[in-house]
Amino acid sequence: MTKGQSPSIVYIGCSDSRVAADTLFGKGPGSIFMHRNVANTIPEDDLETATVIQYAIEGLGIRDIVVSGHTYCGGIDAVLQNYDGLGQPIKRWLSPVNDIYQENKSYIDGLSDPYLKNRALSQLNVLNVVRKINNMESVVNARNNSIPINVYALLYLVENGTFVDLEASS
């Protein structure tokens, strides 16, 4: 551990304490370069996530990026249940998720079960984050230089401890 790290993947996920990526993937310390935040989202001006991705690619030589949302996400529920009543800075942070919700409102609101609404918005959020990562300068530059960068979209099911592949990998 003192000689440095050699992670094989970057994990972009939620801060939720029920979702410990290293444990869920069966990996030990130093094997996953993790970046976690509320609702695993990426605002348009998110310098922190862009820096994490760039350092992972250029500094650590990582080629695989995993984006994972999860069921029963509190950040997703905040958007679904009370976005307009949220205070700052959480409202600003969750604005990309709210944008996705507004774009898909008729579909999501048409679901009768709150679990299904949360799951649907979580999945759409993951797909949006994958799109943003694929358009990041460090990812585009690596691919333009024939460095394969793989981005995977997953949803962690808290209820049974499994991952679902959203089949949007690139």
Secondary structure, DSSP 8 states (H G I E B T S, - for coil): -TT----SEEEEEE--TT--HHHHTT--TTSEEEEEEGGG---TT-HHHHHHHHIIIIIS---EEEEEEETT-HHHHHHHHHGGG--TTHHHHTHHHHHHHHHTHHHHHT--SHHHHHHHHHHHHHHHHHHHHHTSHHHHHHHHTT---EEEEEEEETTTTEEEE-S---
